[in-house]
Amino acid sequence: MRPLIGITTSTATRDPRHPRPIASAVNLAYSVSVYQADGMPLLLPNVAEPADADDIVAGLHGLLLSGGGDVDPAHWGEPPHPKLGSIDPRRDALEMALLHAARRRQMPALGICRGGQLMAVALGGNLWQDIPAQLPANVGHFQQVSRPEAYHPVRVAPDSLLARIFAGELRPRVNSFHHQAVRRCGELLTPIAWSDDDLIEAVAAPDAPFLLGVQWHPEEMAETDPPQARLFSTFMQAARDYAARILPA
């Protein structure tokens, strides 16, 4: 059985002449990477209420928090920076509720780019709102080359979940498309990878079987980069293990 993986989405307007939202959107690469790793993707539109999170998660075996717009700095008590991009309070609220519901069940969860940032904020951390403005001496975190192309290295903590996924490779090269980043993890997450300018590139929860957030986009690299593909296959194995725990024999 393929484990059922819920993938969060953005709410898009698509047409500035008609500002009413008309689409739930997420790049196809997320679903492709989940399916190629023997999972079954299920897209989660931002129509449910946070109170529905337990019911939603009850039908899943894993949760993938996808990339997208910025996280609202109101969640950590900061005013918006002038360079803050678009925010979606409804999406923030639903994703945080889904993450907490998944965590209560010890369900595997993977956060990608915004998703990893959302994990940090939901579990007591905060973000840099705009890297170029707040940390001008950075390595450059928004590449101008194609999405599957690796752009800069990260250093991975030995003996971490990522080190195991990457088979001991502690300086993998990753792609990069973000202007926000995790500033502080909070007490429930641990940083496990950093770029050469010391920005946090990955976080994990030591008390969870699989709760991982990464700042790059492994879904764009998985078809050509075996370590990034292993990230998804490890996630799917964790989801299968979770399904075996909750399903009747």
N, C-alpha and C positions, 0 to 999 in steps of 0.2 A: 504493500500500500504506500502510495506517495503521501507524505505528511502534508497537511493543509497549512499553507503559510499566508497569513494576512499581511498585505502590503498597503501601507497608508498612501494617501494621494494628496495632491494639491487641488484646490478649487480654482478653476481658470475662468476668466471672462472672454479671452481670445479676441474680442472686438471692442476697441475703446469707444466706439459710437453707441454701444449697448452694454453698459457696465454691469448689468445683471449677470451673475455667474451662470455659465451654460455648460460646464464640463468638469468632470473629475479626471485629473490627468496625472500620469506618472510615466517616465521614460520606459519604453518597452524592455530595455536591457535588464531591469530588475526582474521582471517575470521570466525572461529567457534564462537568466542565470539560475533562478530558483528551479525552473523546469529541467534544465540541463543537469542540475545536481540531484535530480529525481524527487523534487518537491512539486507540489501543485499550488500555483499562485492564486490568490483571491484578493481582488482589489477592494479597499475599504473607503468608500466616499465619506466626506465630512457632513453627513446628514444626520447621523445618530447623535444623541446627547451623551455627555460623559457618564450619566447614570446607566447607560446601556452597555458600558464597557465590559462588565462581567459576563453578560449574555453573549457579546460578540466573541470574547476570548474563549468562552466555553466551547465554541465550535471550531477552534483552531488547535494546531500543534506547534506553531511558532509565529512570532511577530517580527515583521521587518518594518522599521521606521525609515521612510525614504527621505531623499533630499528635497529641496524646495526653497521657499522664501525664508526670511529671517524669523528668529524667535523673539517674541516681544520682551524687551528688557524690564517691563513692569513685573515680570515673574521674579526677578531678583532685586527689585526695588530701585532700579536706575531709570533716570529719564532717558528718552530716546536721543541717541547721537544724531547729529545732522546727516551723517552718512548711512543711517539705518535704512535698510531696504523695506520692501513690502512685508507686512505682517498679516497674520490670519488668526485672531484670537480663538475662533471656533476650532480651527485645526489644532492649535496648541493645547486647548483644553481636552479635546478628544484623545489626542495622542498621549498626553500625560496620564489620563485615566486608563487607557489601554495598557500603557507600560506598567502602571501600578497593579492592574489586574493580572497581567502576565507574571509579574514578579511575585505576587502572592501565591501563584500556582507553581512557581519555579519553572515556568515555561521558557524555552529558549527565545531570546530576543536579540536581534541585530539592528544596530543603528548605523546609517550611512550618511555622511556629511551632516546636513541639518539633523538627521536622525540621531547621530551621536551627540550633537550639541544638545538636542532636546532631552536625551537621557541624562546628561550632566545637570541640566537645569531642573528637571523633574526630581532628581535625587539630591538636591541641595547645593548645586554648584552655580556658576555664572559664566558669562561669555565676554570675550572682546567683541564689541559691537561692530568695529570696522578696523581690520588689521592695518591697512595702509595709513589711516589717520592716527591710530593709537599706538602702533608699533612700526614706525617707518623703516627701521633697520631690519627688514624681514627678507626671507629668501625669495619672495614672490610666490603667491599662493593661488593665482588665477592664471593658468597657463593659456597660451594662445595657439598651442598645437592641438592636434586632434584628441578627442576624448579618450581613446584607448591607449594613448602614448604616455609612458612613464615620464615624469617631469623632474622630481627631486627625490633624494633618498630620505628614509626615516631610520632612526635607530630604535630597535625593539628591545625591550627589557628581557634579559635572559630568564628562563624558567617561567615566562608568562604564557598565557593562552596563545597569543600571536606567535611567539617563538616556537611553540609546538606545531601550530598550523603551518608555519613557514619552514618547518623541518630544520630549525636551528639557524636559518638565515637571519642575521640581525641587522642587516643594512639593505633591505629591499628598496627598490625604487617604485614610487607610486605616482598616480596622476593627481591633479589638484585644481579644484574649482570652487573656492570659497573666499568670502571676505570677513566672515565671523569665525570664531574659534573658541574652544573651551579655554577659559582662563583659570577656573578653579573647579575641581571635580566634586567637592563636597565629601562627606565622610563615607558614603556608601560605595563610591567608585574609586578605582586606582588608575592613575595614568600608566600606560604600558608601552607607549611609543611617542617619539618626539621628532620634529624636524630639526635641521641644523641651527635654526634660530630659537630653539627651545620651546616652540609652540607645541602643545599637546596634540598628538595625531591619533591616539587611540586610548580608550578607557575600557575597563572591565570591572565587574563586580566579583570580588573574591568569594562571596558567600552564595553564588549562583552557579548552577551547572554550566550555563552558557548565557551570559549577558555581556555583549561586546558592542562598542561603538567605535567606528573608524571615520577619520576625517576625509579620506579619499573615496574614490568611486570604484570599488572592486568589480561591480557589475559591468563596467565598461571594459575591464581588462581581462575578465575571466576566460574569454574564448582563446586568448593567446598567451596568457601568463599563468602557468600551473599553480604557483602559490596563491594567487587570487581565486582561482577555481577551487583550491582546497578550502579556502575560507567558506565558500558556499557548501561544499560537500560536508565539512565539519558541522556547519549549522544544520544541515539536513539530517545528519546522523544524530545530533542532539535532539532534533524534533522527533525522529523515529523512536529514540529512547524515551522521550516524554510520552509519546503516544502509547508505547508499551506499558508505561506505568499507569496510565489512566483508563485504558480500554480493558473491558472484561476479557478474561482468558477464553 
